[in-house]
């Protein structure tokens, strides 16, 4: 458990990590990573019951986390490293040859903390539902945490999983949708929007909670409310409003930074907006 | 030519169903998933005996593959069941990313493969599945020849850690392998030793190859017949040893010529022992509705086609 101030500091450090990783290799997805930095931090450093020092693929007697929108791997890698799954300096290998930190998360290189490859979108909810089934079968009361993008929900498989989880009462699943309304080609409102996303989940039989995913105080209030609804016969979804690029002014309000690395000048500008923390850069 | 006794006419999918039930009794980590084809896949017995370990996915195969990956992540040994078409092409990316690349211990069990699905026609008669699956790194690809072998293979793959594609079919087919056989993944089975031509067959075509061997024997041709039940990993030693002896090769499969067993054997020979090869397979065509035997005749997958291929390839020596 961590204090609000500690979590806010960690989220700032995670954002610094994201920018440094993406800038370092001039490749990767900073926008969504920055937008989800607060939620990732809260889940990995406050809510999730896990044992980073001894990664167990099977997550026996602990929670498991799945990132469905695998392209926001910089944020995922940062919280995995800083919570103890692997050494923080390894963040420096992101997207480089022979690294365990692949462009999109993968199990193939044996990076502790990753349970399935993601990146081809729409698959994470299904895999998470499978592990939720396994936990029920083995009478393990722990929670399956999932983060999925909103644009990703354009994939039909996501709705297969959403239908399945409700029908089969997978009330050990806590899913957050990164509702930033942006995707590569533009705004989801223009491309294929979800103005009634919460209602869609509700009509499929899910418990729906709304939250500002860039307000740590609100995250600390709302996530426990979502957790309190677990175990009552329905899977739970948090529709989490975020800003793509949150924390860096020129990266917000646009889809432009979905998958683009900053140049030197932009990097300096961005880093100047994120104060150095006592945690230190990798 | 060894005489093979046909002990029964049974569908290979029923061998899967019996094997799965036996596995369920042996190993409580074995779970099964099906996408609304429980009866067709002969999974009812497992479902009835182990209702808590059976998961009905509905008509949502992509999700079923993901569920299987998740169950495997938690330590279960999931067996998915649907038609071969919906077990492969429909869910290729799910298998590729969530199962194969993620090294999940999922057994993809696929019925109604090939032309012998029959009357349902080309929409369901997948002839590309072996190729799709064998291209995936780490995927084991198995196509047993009869009921007994399918049952033995079903039981054997549970002990192999990693993704497996197990292909079987719908029609009643001669049963000629022993009921008590031990199935060894990747180990080809010598059915009949010969000296003039090697016939490497898989799945339903193994029986056709045996019949072809008998017809060739009547013509004074000594055919070596090998059952390649495992397409990947291919038993290279068995193939090369046979080819060294006979100096010419016929392959037979209920699959497209592109990407199937013939391709695998031709590649092996091209790299190690270049020899003439003839392939009995579907030649870049979709199937159509009809009775299984009618289709095998029309698409040149019948006994006389193997005989003709053997004579052609011997002439090329």
Interface residues (C-beta under 8 A of the other chain):
Chain A: X57 X58 X59 X60 X64 X106 X107 X108 X115 X116 X117 X118 X119 X120 X122 X123 X124 X125 X126 X127 X128 X129 X130 X131 X132 X133 X134 X135 X137 X138 X156 X157 X160 X161 X163 X164 X167 X168
Chain B: X31 X52 X53 X55 X57 X58 X60 X62 X63 X64 X65 X66 X67 X68 X69 X70 X71 X72 X73 X74 X75 X76 X78 X93 X94 X96 X97 X98 X101 X102 X103 X104
